[in-house]
Amino acid sequence: MPFEFKDHDLAAFPPAIPGKGTVRYEKKPVKDQKGQVVPDLCTVWITLDNPSQLNSYETEMVKQVILGFRRASNERDAVAVVFTGAGTRSFCTGGNTKEYAEYYSGRPEEYRQYMRLFNDMVSAILMCDKPVINRVNGMRIGGGQEIGMACDYSVASDLANFGQAGPRHGSAPDGGATDFLPLYVGAERAMQSLTLCEPWTAYQALAYGLITDAVPTMKSNGVFVPNPLVVTDRWLDAGRMVYGTWKTGAERDAGKKVFETGEIDLTPLDTAVDQLVTKLLMTFPACTIKTIESVRKHKLAHWDANKEQNRSWLGLNMMTDAAAGFRAFNEGPKGKREIDFIDLRRRLARGETWGKDLIDAIQPRATPGAGQ
């Protein structure tokens, strides 16, 4: 009589909602060291599928990610989990600012409930019973950076960029970034990224120890070339390290022309991910996941110590900074989606209190005659 397994899933993975962002759950082949498909084993792919909004996650998508990682943990034939985004522009840019601005803004208790789901999403990644690879197919910003850092490995397209956005758009990066980023890159670099919100290139992220690998995915004249917007051919300029930094001026303009005539092909990224899965395949599964869990403890020590108090603060913040910042991003004219920071600081220094009048006053305004 064949052995009958018990079902350890909490709930069935939910179906996609037409017209809404969703999360895809798929099983894909595993390859051996000769590149041949291995029968009866797989890799689970969990894909954020909301490309029109840069794979930002809506509330229902957060639930799907949680259930996806719980389900993947119980897949007896799975070697690893690949967590990625749809398309070529973005892995994830964090929470959906439209939903934040139109529903959660001004409702701190609602956002506190939402943050319970968000916290459970991060914890589901950190406690997955399989190795988790973040396939970074584009931008990894804000909450996307946070859920990416919760993964065990990150393999990126060299067109990707990495960073935070909260202090410029009304939040604090307390969904994991303040816990995880110093562990990856040290306190000084983490402070710079978390507060100034200046994104790093994939090559900077690799050099700083934030990711496992970065591979070219821009094809120009039929040949893969390094990111044309990034300096990849020199190390020092006037005593300053420049390798991996963003190009400026004429160099950047020339790089943009390569983008206009080239095409993005993520095949090298998929190959790099497959190669990492193959390396994991050739290890004892119990020893590997125990090792991963031991390394994860360093993240969990900070995450578990801070996640609840951060959840409460982020809920209350929906009455002040977030109410202003997310509205500005959601409603502001193109290219001008940040509040008037100088005016805000002056108003607060004069003793004005937070409320609708203050939030209205600091919203971005369209330049007369300019298009949206």
KELUM-749803 format. One line per field, with one value per residue (C-alpha): residue number from 0; residue in three letters; x, y, z. Coordinates in Angstrom, 1 decimal. Each point is the difference from the previous one (the first is absolute). Layout:
# residues N
pos: NUM; ...
code: ALA; ...
u: X; ...
v: Y; ...
w: Z; ...
# end
This chain:
# residues 372
pos: 0; 1; 2; 3; 4; 5; 6; 7; 8; 9; 10; 11; 12; 13; 14; 15; 16; 17; 18; 19; 20; 21; 22; 23; 24; 25; 26; 27; 28; 29; 30; 31; 32; 33; 34; 35; 36; 37; 38; 39; 40; 41; 42; 43; 44; 45; 46; 47; 48; 49; 50; 51; 52; 53; 54; 55; 56; 57; 58; 59; 60; 61; 62; 63; 64; 65; 66; 67; 68; 69; 70; 71; 72; 73; 74; 75; 76; 77; 78; 79; 80; 81; 82; 83; 84; 85; 86; 87; 88; 89; 90; 91; 92; 93; 94; 95; 96; 97; 98; 99; 100; 101; 102; 103; 104; 105; 106; 107; 108; 109; 110; 111; 112; 113; 114; 115; 116; 117; 118; 119; 120; 121; 122; 123; 124; 125; 126; 127; 128; 129; 130; 131; 132; 133; 134; 135; 136; 137; 138; 139; 140; 141; 142; 143; 144; 145; 146; 147; 148; 149; 150; 151; 152; 153; 154; 155; 156; 157; 158; 159; 160; 161; 162; 163; 164; 165; 166; 167; 168; 169; 170; 171; 172; 173; 174; 175; 176; 177; 178; 179; 180; 181; 182; 183; 184; 185; 186; 187; 188; 189; 190; 191; 192; 193; 194; 195; 196; 197; 198; 199; 200; 201; 202; 203; 204; 205; 206; 207; 208; 209; 210; 211; 212; 213; 214; 215; 216; 217; 218; 219; 220; 221; 222; 223; 224; 225; 226; 227; 228; 229; 230; 231; 232; 233; 234; 235; 236; 237; 238; 239; 240; 241; 242; 243; 244; 245; 246; 247; 248; 249; 250; 251; 252; 253; 254; 255; 256; 257; 258; 259; 260; 261; 262; 263; 264; 265; 266; 267; 268; 269; 270; 271; 272; 273; 274; 275; 276; 277; 278; 279; 280; 281; 282; 283; 284; 285; 286; 287; 288; 289; 290; 291; 292; 293; 294; 295; 296; 297; 298; 299; 300; 301; 302; 303; 304; 305; 306; 307; 308; 309; 310; 311; 312; 313; 314; 315; 316; 317; 318; 319; 320; 321; 322; 323; 324; 325; 326; 327; 328; 329; 330; 331; 332; 333; 334; 335; 336; 337; 338; 339; 340; 341; 342; 343; 344; 345; 346; 347; 348; 349; 350; 351; 352; 353; 354; 355; 356; 357; 358; 359; 360; 361; 362; 363; 364; 365; 366; 367; 368; 369; 370; 371
code: MET; PRO; PHE; GLU; PHE; LYS; ASP; HIS; ASP; LEU; ALA; ALA; PHE; PRO; PRO; ALA; ILE; PRO; GLY; LYS; GLY; THR; VAL; ARG; TYR; GLU; LYS; LYS; PRO; VAL; LYS; ASP; GLN; LYS; GLY; GLN; VAL; VAL; PRO; ASP; LEU; CYS; THR; VAL; TRP; ILE; THR; LEU; ASP; ASN; PRO; SER; GLN; LEU; ASN; SER; TYR; GLU; THR; GLU; MET; VAL; LYS; GLN; VAL; ILE; LEU; GLY; PHE; ARG; ARG; ALA; SER; ASN; GLU; ARG; ASP; ALA; VAL; ALA; VAL; VAL; PHE; THR; GLY; ALA; GLY; THR; ARG; SER; PHE; CYS; THR; GLY; GLY; ASN; THR; LYS; GLU; TYR; ALA; GLU; TYR; TYR; SER; GLY; ARG; PRO; GLU; GLU; TYR; ARG; GLN; TYR; MET; ARG; LEU; PHE; ASN; ASP; MET; VAL; SER; ALA; ILE; LEU; MET; CYS; ASP; LYS; PRO; VAL; ILE; ASN; ARG; VAL; ASN; GLY; MET; ARG; ILE; GLY; GLY; GLY; GLN; GLU; ILE; GLY; MET; ALA; CYS; ASP; TYR; SER; VAL; ALA; SER; ASP; LEU; ALA; ASN; PHE; GLY; GLN; ALA; GLY; PRO; ARG; HIS; GLY; SER; ALA; PRO; ASP; GLY; GLY; ALA; THR; ASP; PHE; LEU; PRO; LEU; TYR; VAL; GLY; ALA; GLU; ARG; ALA; MET; GLN; SER; LEU; THR; LEU; CYS; GLU; PRO; TRP; THR; ALA; TYR; GLN; ALA; LEU; ALA; TYR; GLY; LEU; ILE; THR; ASP; ALA; VAL; PRO; THR; MET; LYS; SER; ASN; GLY; VAL; PHE; VAL; PRO; ASN; PRO; LEU; VAL; VAL; THR; ASP; ARG; TRP; LEU; ASP; ALA; GLY; ARG; MET; VAL; TYR; GLY; THR; TRP; LYS; THR; GLY; ALA; GLU; ARG; ASP; ALA; GLY; LYS; LYS; VAL; PHE; GLU; THR; GLY; GLU; ILE; ASP; LEU; THR; PRO; LEU; ASP; THR; ALA; VAL; ASP; GLN; LEU; VAL; THR; LYS; LEU; LEU; MET; THR; PHE; PRO; ALA; CYS; THR; ILE; LYS; THR; ILE; GLU; SER; VAL; ARG; LYS; HIS; LYS; LEU; ALA; HIS; TRP; ASP; ALA; ASN; LYS; GLU; GLN; ASN; ARG; SER; TRP; LEU; GLY; LEU; ASN; MET; MET; THR; ASP; ALA; ALA; ALA; GLY; PHE; ARG; ALA; PHE; ASN; GLU; GLY; PRO; LYS; GLY; LYS; ARG; GLU; ILE; ASP; PHE; ILE; ASP; LEU; ARG; ARG; ARG; LEU; ALA; ARG; GLY; GLU; THR; TRP; GLY; LYS; ASP; LEU; ILE; ASP; ALA; ILE; GLN; PRO; ARG; ALA; THR; PRO; GLY; ALA; GLY; GLN
u: 0.0; 1.5; 0.9; -2.6; 1.3; -1.8; -1.0; 1.8; -1.1; -2.1; -2.1; -0.2; 1.9; -2.6; -1.0; 1.0; -2.5; -0.6; 1.1; 2.1; 3.6; 0.6; 2.7; 0.8; 1.0; 1.8; 2.2; 2.9; 2.7; 3.3; 3.1; 3.0; 3.6; -0.1; -3.0; -2.5; -3.4; -0.3; -3.2; -2.2; 1.6; -0.9; 0.6; -3.0; -0.3; -2.0; -0.5; -1.5; -2.1; -1.0; 2.4; -2.2; 0.7; 3.6; -1.0; -1.0; -2.0; -3.7; -1.5; -1.3; 3.4; 1.6; -2.4; 0.9; 3.8; -0.5; -2.0; 2.4; 3.0; -1.9; -0.9; 3.5; 1.3; -2.1; 0.9; 1.9; 1.5; 1.2; 3.7; -0.3; -2.4; 0.5; -1.7; -0.2; -2.2; -1.7; 1.6; 3.4; -0.5; -0.4; 0.2; -2.0; -0.3; -1.8; -3.5; -2.6; 0.0; -3.4; -1.5; 1.9; -1.1; -3.6; -0.8; 2.5; 0.9; -1.7; -1.0; 2.8; -1.8; -0.7; 3.7; 1.0; -2.0; 1.6; 3.4; -0.8; -0.3; 3.1; 2.0; -1.4; 1.2; 3.6; -0.1; -1.3; 3.0; 2.4; -1.5; -0.4; 1.1; 1.8; 2.9; -1.5; 1.6; -1.0; 0.1; 0.3; -1.3; 0.0; -0.6; 0.2; -1.2; -1.7; -2.0; 1.4; 3.5; -1.3; -1.6; 3.0; 2.4; -2.1; 1.0; 3.1; 1.6; -0.5; 1.0; -0.6; -0.2; 2.7; -2.7; -1.6; 0.4; -0.4; -1.1; -2.6; -2.6; -1.8; 1.5; -0.7; -3.6; -1.2; 1.1; 2.9; 1.7; -1.1; -1.4; 3.3; 2.5; 1.2; 0.4; 1.6; 2.1; 2.6; 0.7; 0.7; 1.9; 1.0; -1.6; 1.5; -1.0; -3.4; -0.6; 0.8; -2.3; -2.9; -0.1; 1.1; -1.9; 2.6; -0.2; 3.1; 0.8; 0.2; 3.8; 0.0; -2.3; 2.3; 3.1; -1.7; -1.0; -3.7; -0.5; 1.5; 0.5; -0.8; -0.1; -0.4; -3.5; 0.2; 0.6; 1.4; 0.7; -0.6; 2.6; -0.6; 1.6; 0.3; -2.6; 0.7; -1.0; 2.6; 3.8; 1.5; 3.4; 2.0; 0.6; 1.4; -0.7; 1.7; 0.7; -3.7; -1.2; -2.5; -0.4; -3.7; -1.3; -2.6; 1.4; -0.7; 0.0; 1.0; 0.8; -3.5; -1.5; 2.0; -1.2; -3.6; 0.5; 1.1; -3.2; -2.1; 1.6; 0.6; -2.2; -0.3; 0.4; -0.2; 1.4; 3.4; -1.8; -2.0; 3.1; 1.7; -3.0; 0.0; 3.7; -0.5; -2.9; 2.2; 2.7; -2.7; -1.2; 3.4; -0.1; -1.6; -3.5; -0.2; 3.5; -0.5; -3.3; 1.4; 3.0; -2.3; -2.2; 3.1; 1.0; -3.6; 0.1; 2.0; -2.8; -2.7; 1.6; -0.5; -3.2; -1.8; 1.2; -1.3; -2.9; -2.9; 1.0; 0.8; -3.4; -1.7; 2.1; -0.6; -3.7; 0.0; 2.2; -3.0; -1.4; 3.0; 3.0; -1.5; -3.3; 1.8; 2.7; -2.1; -2.6; 2.8; 1.3; -3.5; -1.4; 3.0; 0.9; 2.5; 3.5; -1.2; -1.3; 1.6; -1.3; 1.6; 2.5; 1.2; -3.5; -0.9; 3.1; -0.8; -3.6; 0.9; 2.7; -2.8; -2.1; -2.6; -1.7; -0.6; -3.4; -1.7; 1.0; 3.7; -0.1; -1.8; 2.5; 3.1; -1.3; 1.9; -1.5; 0.2; 2.1; -2.4; -0.1; 1.8; -1.6; -0.8
v: 0.0; 3.4; 2.3; 2.7; 3.4; 2.3; 3.5; 2.6; 3.1; 2.6; 0.9; -0.5; 2.5; 2.5; 0.5; 3.2; 2.9; 1.3; 3.6; 0.0; -0.6; -3.6; -2.5; -3.0; -3.3; -2.4; -3.0; 0.0; -2.6; -0.5; -0.7; -2.1; 0.9; -1.0; 2.2; -2.9; 0.3; -2.1; -2.1; 0.2; 3.1; 3.7; 3.6; 2.0; 3.5; 2.6; 3.0; 3.4; 0.7; 3.7; 1.4; 3.0; 1.3; -1.3; -3.1; 1.9; -2.2; 0.6; -1.4; -3.2; -0.6; 0.1; -2.8; -2.0; 0.3; -1.2; -3.0; -0.6; -0.3; -2.2; -2.3; 0.0; -1.0; -3.2; -0.9; -3.2; 0.0; 3.6; 0.8; 3.7; 3.0; 2.8; 3.3; 2.4; 2.6; 0.0; 1.8; 1.7; 3.3; -0.9; -2.8; 2.1; 3.6; -0.7; 0.6; 1.4; 3.7; 0.5; -2.4; 1.7; 3.5; -0.8; -2.6; -0.1; 3.7; 1.4; -3.4; -1.1; -3.1; -1.3; 0.5; -1.7; -3.0; 0.1; 0.1; -3.2; -1.6; 1.7; -1.3; -3.5; 0.2; 0.9; -2.7; -2.6; 0.7; -0.2; -3.3; -1.7; -3.7; 0.4; 2.2; 3.2; 1.8; 3.5; 0.3; 3.8; 0.7; 3.8; 2.6; -1.2; 3.1; 0.7; -2.9; -1.9; 0.4; -1.2; -3.3; -0.5; 0.2; -2.5; -2.6; -2.1; 0.9; 2.7; -0.4; 3.2; 1.4; 2.7; 2.4; -0.3; 2.6; -0.2; 2.4; 1.6; 2.7; 0.4; 3.2; 1.8; -1.3; 0.0; -3.2; -1.5; -3.2; -2.0; -2.9; -1.8; 2.4; 1.6; -3.6; -1.7; 2.6; 0.7; -3.8; -0.1; 3.3; 1.4; 2.9; 2.9; -1.1; -1.1; 3.4; 1.7; -2.2; 0.0; 3.7; 1.6; -2.4; 0.0; -3.3; -2.2; -1.7; -3.8; 0.2; 2.2; -2.5; -2.9; 1.8; 0.9; -3.6; 0.6; -2.5; -3.3; 0.8; 2.5; -0.9; 2.1; -0.2; 2.8; -1.2; 2.5; -1.0; -3.6; 0.1; 0.2; 3.1; 1.3; 2.5; 3.0; 2.5; -1.2; 0.5; -3.5; 0.8; 2.0; 0.0; 3.4; 3.5; 2.8; -2.3; -1.1; -3.5; 0.1; -3.6; -1.0; 3.6; 1.7; 1.8; 3.7; 2.6; -1.0; -3.5; -0.5; 1.4; -2.4; -2.9; 1.0; -0.4; -3.6; -0.6; 1.5; -2.3; -3.1; -2.6; -1.5; -3.8; -1.7; -3.3; 0.5; 0.8; -3.2; -2.0; 1.5; -0.9; -3.6; -0.4; 1.0; -2.4; -2.8; 0.8; -0.3; -3.3; -1.5; 0.3; -1.9; 1.7; -0.2; 1.3; 2.8; 1.3; -0.3; 2.1; 2.5; 0.2; 0.6; 2.9; 1.4; 0.2; 3.3; 1.5; -1.4; 1.3; 3.6; -0.6; -1.7; 2.6; 2.9; -1.0; 0.5; 3.5; 1.0; -1.2; 2.3; 3.0; -0.5; -0.1; 3.3; 1.5; -0.3; 3.1; 2.2; -0.6; -2.9; 1.8; 2.8; -2.0; -2.8; 2.5; 2.0; -3.0; -1.2; 3.4; 2.1; 1.0; -2.1; 0.6; 1.9; -2.4; 1.1; 2.5; 3.4; -1.1; 3.5; 1.4; -2.9; 0.5; 3.8; -0.6; -2.5; 2.3; 2.7; -2.3; -1.1; -3.2; -3.0; -0.1; 0.4; 3.6; -0.7; -3.1; 2.0; 2.9; -2.1; -2.1; 0.4; 2.3; -0.3; 2.6; 2.3; -1.0; -3.3; -3.4; -2.6
w: 0.0; -0.9; 2.8; 0.6; 1.0; 2.3; -1.2; 2.1; -1.9; 2.0; -3.0; -3.7; -2.2; -1.1; -3.6; -1.9; 0.1; -3.5; -0.5; 3.2; 0.9; 0.8; 1.0; -2.2; 1.5; -2.4; 0.0; -2.4; -0.9; 1.8; -2.0; 0.9; -0.5; -3.7; -0.6; -0.2; 1.6; 3.2; 0.1; 3.1; 1.5; -0.6; 0.9; 1.3; -1.6; 1.9; -2.3; 0.9; -3.1; 0.0; -2.7; -0.9; 3.6; 0.1; 1.9; 3.1; 2.3; 0.9; 3.1; -1.7; -1.6; 3.5; 1.1; -3.1; 0.7; 3.5; -1.2; -2.8; 2.3; 2.4; -2.9; -1.4; 3.4; -0.3; -3.6; 0.6; -3.5; 0.1; 0.1; 0.4; -0.3; -2.5; 0.9; -2.8; -1.9; -3.4; -2.9; -0.4; 1.8; 3.7; 2.5; 2.5; 1.0; 3.3; 1.1; -2.5; 0.6; -1.6; 2.5; 2.8; -1.0; -0.8; 2.8; 2.8; 0.2; 3.1; 1.2; 2.4; 1.4; -3.5; -0.9; 3.2; -1.1; -3.4; 1.6; 1.8; -3.4; -1.2; 3.0; -0.6; -3.6; 1.1; 2.7; -2.6; -2.1; 2.9; 1.3; -3.4; 0.2; -3.3; -1.2; -1.4; -3.0; -0.8; -3.8; -0.4; -3.5; 0.5; 2.7; 3.6; 1.9; 3.3; 1.2; -3.0; 1.5; 3.3; -1.2; -2.3; 3.0; 1.8; -2.6; 0.3; -3.3; -2.6; -3.6; -2.0; -3.5; -0.1; -1.1; 3.4; 2.7; 3.8; 2.6; 2.3; -0.6; 3.3; 1.4; -3.3; -0.3; 3.5; 1.8; 1.8; -1.4; 3.1; -1.9; 0.3; -1.7; 3.3; 1.4; -3.0; -2.0; 2.7; 0.2; -3.7; -0.6; 3.4; 2.0; -2.0; -3.4; 1.3; 1.6; -3.4; -1.9; 2.5; 0.6; -3.3; -2.3; -2.7; -1.9; -0.4; -3.3; -0.1; -0.1; 3.1; 1.7; -1.0; 1.2; 3.3; 0.7; -0.5; -2.8; -1.2; -3.7; -2.7; -3.7; -3.2; -1.6; -2.5; -3.6; -2.4; -3.6; 1.0; 2.8; 3.7; 1.5; 3.5; 1.2; -2.3; 2.7; 2.5; 0.1; -0.5; -1.6; 2.6; 3.7; 1.0; -1.1; 1.9; 2.9; 0.2; -0.6; -2.9; -1.2; 0.1; 0.5; -2.2; -3.1; -0.3; -2.7; -3.5; 1.1; 1.3; -3.2; -2.1; 2.3; -0.5; -3.8; 0.6; 1.9; -2.9; -2.6; 2.1; 1.6; 3.4; 0.1; 3.4; -1.2; 1.7; 3.3; -0.3; -0.8; 3.1; 2.1; -1.4; 0.7; 3.7; 0.3; -1.5; 2.6; 2.8; -1.6; 0.6; 3.8; 2.8; 0.3; 3.8; 0.6; -2.5; 1.5; 3.5; -1.0; -1.7; 3.2; 2.1; -2.2; -0.1; 3.8; -0.3; -2.0; 2.2; 3.2; -1.2; -1.9; 2.9; 2.5; -2.0; -2.3; 2.4; 1.3; -3.6; -1.1; 2.6; -1.0; -3.7; 0.7; 1.9; -2.7; -2.4; 1.7; -0.7; -2.3; -1.9; -0.5; -1.8; -1.7; -1.6; -1.1; -1.7; -1.8; -1.0; -1.1; -0.9; -3.6; -1.9; 1.2; 3.0; 2.5; 3.3; 2.5; 0.6; 2.6; 0.7; 0.5; 2.3; 2.2; 0.2; 1.0; 2.7; 1.3; 0.3; 2.1; -2.6; 0.8; -2.3; -1.7; -3.3; -0.4; 0.5; -2.3; -2.7; 0.2; -0.6; -3.0; -3.3; -2.5; -3.8; -1.7; -2.0; -3.6; 0.6; -1.0; 2.6
# end
